[in-house]
């Protein structure tokens, strides 16, 4: 690649050309779905890691990978319920300010796997939440959490969303990064349910298989049972 000089901003011309070459190779709008685009938007760290692996010489694993996968952030209390939680009645796309929760999008997997689910009342709980110290797949995250604490419920997820119904600050991230819950679907299969909030845009909710090979980015948040 020839030297294209240096711009007034101090960015070398060869680097601008490098960026342009990458952009030209990205999938066109008709080649990528909105779901995939939104997943990458919520996993920008994973995108960076994928690009590094594709574009740079393979690096040796750093010693920091021996550090804990999850960095503890805090806990959140969920109140007891007295009535069944009917998913179809609660998870409704509605971005009006008067909505019980501003939800802008429900992904196809979530709609198929979870909207038919009904959960019985429960006695309340305390959830813990922490951020990933590095990118990781579901199976490694579940192993780090421990099988006895990994499973949460739709009722707990919705309670936290309700407390931040306009994507205000709170336990759930509202900066576009995903919050991951591990919840059993209507067929009793444990899945990764993930939600992201943007101020003024409402919550996006979707799900995928825990066997998915896609890695979650560093700084994505994981919620699990604390008690």
N, C-alpha and C positions, 0 to 999 in steps of 0.2 A: 504493500500500500504506500503510495507516494505521500510526501508531506504536503498538506494543504494549508500550511501556515498556522498562525494563532489568531483567534478572534480577540476583539477588544475586551471581552469578558475574561480572558485568560485561558479559555478552554481550547486545547489544540484542535486544529482543523481535522487531523486524522481521527480524533475521537468523535467529532460530530459525524464524520462519514461512517464510522463504526456503528454509531447509534442508528443512523439512517438505514444501513444495511440490515440490521436486526429487525427494525420496524417493517421493512419490505418483505421479510420472511414470515411475519405473523399471519395467522389464519384470517381470511377475509370475513366480513359479517355473515355471509352465507355458509361459512365453514365451521363456525363455532356457535354454540347455543348460549342463551342468556344465563342459564344455570351454571355453565362452566365459567363464563366470564365473571359472574358474581362470586363463585367459589374462589377464583384466583384473586379477586379484589379483597376478599377477606383473608387471604393467605399470601400476602405480598412477600413475606419473608421466605415462604416456600418457593415462590416464583424466582426470587433472587438466588436461592440455593440451587434451583434447577438450572438457571442460566449459568451460574458459576461452574457447575459440573459439566455443562455442555460446551462452554466457551473457553474455560481455563484448564491448564494441566491438572491432572488428578492430584489433590493434596492429601497428605497423610492425616489420619485422624488425630485430632488434638487431645491433649491430656484432659482438657475441660470436659470432654464427653463422659468422663467418669463421674462428673458432678451429678447431683440429683436432677432427675428429669423435670420435676415439678418444684417450682418456687412458691412457697406458701404466701398468700396475700391476706386472707381473712376468712371470716365465717358470716353466715347469714341465717337468720331464724325464719322459719316458715310456720305460720299459725295452723292449728288444727282445723279440720273441716268437718261439717256435719251433714253434707249432702254429697251425692255422687258427682264426680267430675266427668262431664260428657264433652269429649274433645270437639266434636262437630259444633257444639253450641258456643264454645269459648274461642277457638281459633278461627276467627272470621276476618277476612281482609276488610279493613275499614281505617282510613287515615284521617277521619274527621276528628277535630279536637274533643268532641263529645264522646268518642268511642271509649269503651272500657279499657282497651289497649290499642294503641295505634299499630296496626299490622299492615304492612305494604305488600307483602308477598308470602305465599305458602308454596314451597317447592313441590314438584310432582311426587317425589318419594314420600314426603311427609303426608301429603293428602291421601295417598293410596294406603300407606302403612299405618297411619295413626288416627285419621279422622273418625274411624269407626270404633275407636277405643272408649271404654267407660271405666273409670277407676272409682273404687269405693272410698268413703270417707276415711281419713287417717288422723292420728293423734298429734300431728305436728312434728317438726324435725329441725335439726341444725345442719346446714350444708357448709362445706368448706370449699374455698376456691383458690386456685393457684395458677400461675402462668408457666407455660413450657419454657424451659431454659434453652432448648434447641428443637429443631424440627423432629417430628416423630409420627409414627403410624399409630392407629387405634390400639392394636394389640400390645404394643410396648407401654402405652399410657395406662391401659387397664391393668397390666402387670404391676406397674408402679403404684397404682392406687390400692390394689388388693381387691380380690373378688368379693369380699364381704361388704365393701363400702362403695363399690363402683356404681351400683344401680340407683337411679333416682326416678322420679315420676313426672308425668305431664303436669299434674297439679302443682308440684313444687316449681317447675319451670314457669308455669303461667303466673304463679304468685309473685315471683321475682319480676317478671315482665310487667305485671300490674303495678308493682311498687315504683316502676320506672316507665309508666305507660306512654310518656311522651319522649322517651329516650333520654331522660335526665341522668345525671351521674348517680351511681350506686354500685352495688356489687357486680352487676353485669357491665361489661365493656360497652361503650357507646361510641367508639371511634372507628367503626367499620370492621374491627377484628372479631373473629368468631368467639362465642361462648359455647363450649361443648358439654352436653349432658349425655349420659348413657342410660337409655330408657328402653323398656321392652315394648314392642309394637302390639298391634291387635292380635297377632298370632303368637305372642309370647317370645318373640325373637329379640334379643338385645341388639340395639342399633345406636349409632351416634346421631343425636339430634343436635343441630347447631343453629344458633341464632346470632344475628348481628344487628346492631342499631346504629342509625345515623340521625342526628338531630334534625328534625323537620322532615324526615323521610320515613319514619316508622321502623318497625321490626321486620326482618326477613327471617323466615324459619324454614329449615329443610332437614333432611336426614340422609344418612348413607349406611352401608353395611360396615360392621366393625372389621370385616376382612378386606376392606378397600386398601389397595396399595398406595393410595395418595397420602402424602405426609402433611400433617398440620404444621404450620410455621411456628417458629419461636415467638413468644409473647402472646400467642393465642391462650385463652383462659379455659380451664377445665373445672367443672363443678362436680362434687361427689358428696357422699354421706359422711358427716362428721360424728353423728350420734344416732 
